[in-house]
Amino acid sequence: MDMLAAMRVFQKVAATLSFTEAGDRLGLAPSSVSRHVDGLETQLGVKLLTRTTRRLSLTEAGEAYQQRVDALLAELDAVHEHIAAFGDAPRGRLKLSAPRVFGKRLLTPLVPEFLAAHPQVTLELTLTDDYVDLVETDTDLAVRIGALGDSSLISRPLGRYRRVLVCAPAYLQGQPVPRSPADLAAHRCLRYRRAGERVVWTFLRPEGEGYVEHLPQGGFVANDVEALLQAAEAGLGIAMLPYWLVRDALEDGRLVPLLAGHPCASTVQEAGIHFVYALNRRQSLKVHAFMDHVMGRLAPLLT
C-alpha cells in the first residue's frame, strides 16, 4: 500500500467527514477513498473512523492521527516547495481560490498570458464566495476581500476595495441629482444584501472627519453585484458597487458617478484585497509567479 497516498486520502476524509466529498476533492471514487482508509487502518492496527449509516466521525486515535498527519504533510509540502525553488521555472499544479465575480472579471482574463509564460504550471481555479480553508482544501493561494482573520497565513496586499455610487444617465432624467447622502432618501436604491444583513451605506464627510450613514430603500435587492450592475445600467436606480466592476461602464458612459464629494466608506475598504497563502508555500515559485503576474496588471483598478 502507498502509505503517503493513503495519508493524503485520510487527511481529506478527516477534514470533510465524507468519503464522497473527499473523493470529489481528490478526483477519486468514494469506494477508492474507503479502500485507502481501510488499508491504513489495517496497517496501523487501529480504527481511525467510526462509520454509521448516516455519518462518519473520528475515533480518539483518528483525531490524534489527523493532527500528526496534517503537520507531517505540511512539512513534506514545505520541503518540496523549498527544493523546487532551486529550479529555474515554476512548475506543477497551482490551486487558486478567489471570490466569484472578482475572479471571473479580473483574474480569469489574465490566465492565458500566465499559462503561456509558464507552460509547466497547471492552474486549478476555484471561484466561490464561501470561506476556503487553505490547509483543508490543499489550496496554494487565495484572494481575500475584507478583514484577514487567520494570522497563520502570509498575506500580500493586492489593492484597495474602493466602492462608488453610480446610476444610468437615463435614471436621472426628470429628477434632481443627489448632492448629499440625505438626498438619497428621494431615490430608488439598488441594494446588495446577504441573508440576515442590515444594509447601510456609509460615506465620508466632505471635510474628511467622521462618517454619514444612509439606510437605502428601493424596489430591488440582490446578493450578486453583477445583478445590481445590470439593474443600474437598465436605469432601475442607484447602486453602490466596486470600482473595478463599474470602471468600463463609467468610461463609456453607461453609468455616471454620484456624490463625488462624499466617498463611499466601509470597513471592507479599509481592509482591502489581499493574496494569502500558507507558510509552507512561502518559497513556492508558482505562487510568487502568479502574484507577480497579477499585481501590475490590476494596479490601475485597485488603487
SULCORWO-V26194 format. One record per backbone hydrogen bond with DSSP energy under -1.0 kcal/mol. CO is the residue of the C=O (numbers start at 1). NH is the residue of the N-H. E is the energy in kcal/mol with one decimal. If there is no record, write none. Layout:
{{CO | NH | E} {CO | NH | E}}
//
This chain:
{{1 | 3 | -1.1} {2 | 6 | -2.3} {3 | 7 | -2.5} {4 | 8 | -2.0} {5 | 9 | -2.1} {6 | 10 | -2.8} {7 | 11 | -2.4} {8 | 12 | -1.6} {9 | 13 | -2.3} {10 | 14 | -3.1} {11 | 15 | -1.5} {12 | 16 | -2.0} {13 | 17 | -3.3} {18 | 22 | -2.1} {19 | 23 | -2.2} {20 | 24 | -2.1} {21 | 25 | -2.0} {22 | 26 | -1.6} {23 | 27 | -1.6} {23 | 28 | -2.5} {29 | 33 | -2.0} {30 | 34 | -2.5} {31 | 35 | -1.9} {32 | 36 | -2.0} {33 | 37 | -2.1} {34 | 38 | -2.7} {35 | 39 | -2.6} {36 | 40 | -2.0} {37 | 41 | -2.5} {38 | 42 | -2.3} {39 | 43 | -2.4} {40 | 44 | -2.4} {41 | 45 | -2.2} {48 | 59 | -1.9} {50 | 57 | -1.5} {55 | 52 | -1.9} {57 | 50 | -3.4} {59 | 63 | -2.5} {60 | 64 | -1.9} {61 | 65 | -2.5} {62 | 66 | -2.5} {63 | 67 | -1.8} {64 | 68 | -1.7} {65 | 69 | -2.9} {66 | 70 | -2.8} {67 | 71 | -1.8} {68 | 72 | -2.6} {69 | 73 | -3.0} {70 | 74 | -2.0} {71 | 75 | -2.0} {72 | 76 | -2.3} {73 | 77 | -2.7} {74 | 78 | -2.1} {75 | 79 | -2.2} {76 | 80 | -2.2} {77 | 81 | -2.7} {78 | 82 | -2.5} {79 | 83 | -2.4} {80 | 84 | -2.7} {81 | 85 | -1.4} {83 | 86 | -1.8} {84 | 87 | -1.9} {92 | 122 | -2.1} {94 | 124 | -2.9} {95 | 140 | -1.3} {95 | 141 | -1.9} {96 | 126 | -2.8} {97 | 143 | -2.1} {98 | 128 | -2.1} {99 | 103 | -3.1} {100 | 104 | -2.4} {101 | 105 | -2.9} {102 | 106 | -2.6} {103 | 108 | -2.9} {107 | 110 | -1.7} {108 | 111 | -1.4} {110 | 114 | -1.7} {111 | 115 | -2.8} {112 | 116 | -2.1} {113 | 117 | -1.8} {114 | 118 | -1.5} {118 | 121 | -1.9} {120 | 92 | -2.3} {122 | 94 | -3.2} {124 | 96 | -2.9} {126 | 98 | -2.1} {133 | 137 | -2.2} {134 | 139 | -2.1} {141 | 97 | -2.1} {142 | 276 | -2.5} {144 | 274 | -2.6} {150 | 153 | -1.4} {154 | 277 | -2.2} {156 | 275 | -2.7} {159 | 273 | -3.0} {162 | 243 | -3.3} {164 | 241 | -2.4} {165 | 258 | -2.3} {166 | 239 | -2.6} {167 | 256 | -2.8} {168 | 171 | -1.0} {170 | 173 | -1.1} {172 | 175 | -1.8} {180 | 183 | -1.2} {181 | 184 | -1.4} {182 | 185 | -1.4} {183 | 186 | -1.6} {184 | 187 | -2.1} {188 | 238 | -2.6} {191 | 222 | -2.5} {194 | 197 | -2.2} {201 | 214 | -2.6} {202 | 265 | -3.0} {203 | 212 | -2.8} {205 | 208 | -2.3} {210 | 205 | -1.7} {212 | 203 | -2.9} {214 | 201 | -3.1} {217 | 189 | -2.4} {220 | 191 | -2.0} {222 | 193 | -2.2} {224 | 228 | -1.6} {225 | 229 | -2.3} {226 | 230 | -2.2} {227 | 231 | -2.0} {228 | 232 | -2.6} {229 | 233 | -2.5} {230 | 234 | -1.5} {231 | 236 | -2.3} {232 | 235 | -1.6} {238 | 190 | -3.8} {239 | 166 | -2.9} {241 | 164 | -2.8} {242 | 246 | -1.3} {243 | 247 | -1.6} {246 | 250 | -2.3} {247 | 251 | -2.5} {248 | 252 | -2.1} {249 | 254 | -1.2} {249 | 255 | -1.9} {256 | 167 | -1.5} {259 | 262 | -1.9} {263 | 204 | -2.9} {266 | 270 | -1.7} {267 | 271 | -1.9} {268 | 272 | -2.5} {272 | 146 | -2.6} {273 | 158 | -3.2} {273 | 159 | -1.7} {274 | 144 | -2.9} {275 | 156 | -2.4} {276 | 142 | -2.2} {277 | 154 | -3.1} {278 | 281 | -2.2} {279 | 282 | -1.6} {281 | 284 | -1.8} {284 | 288 | -2.1} {285 | 289 | -2.4} {286 | 290 | -1.9} {287 | 291 | -2.2} {288 | 292 | -2.5} {289 | 293 | -2.0} {290 | 294 | -2.1} {291 | 295 | -2.6} {294 | 298 | -2.0} {295 | 299 | -1.0} {298 | 301 | -1.3} {298 | 302 | -1.4} {302 | 160 | -3.6}}
//
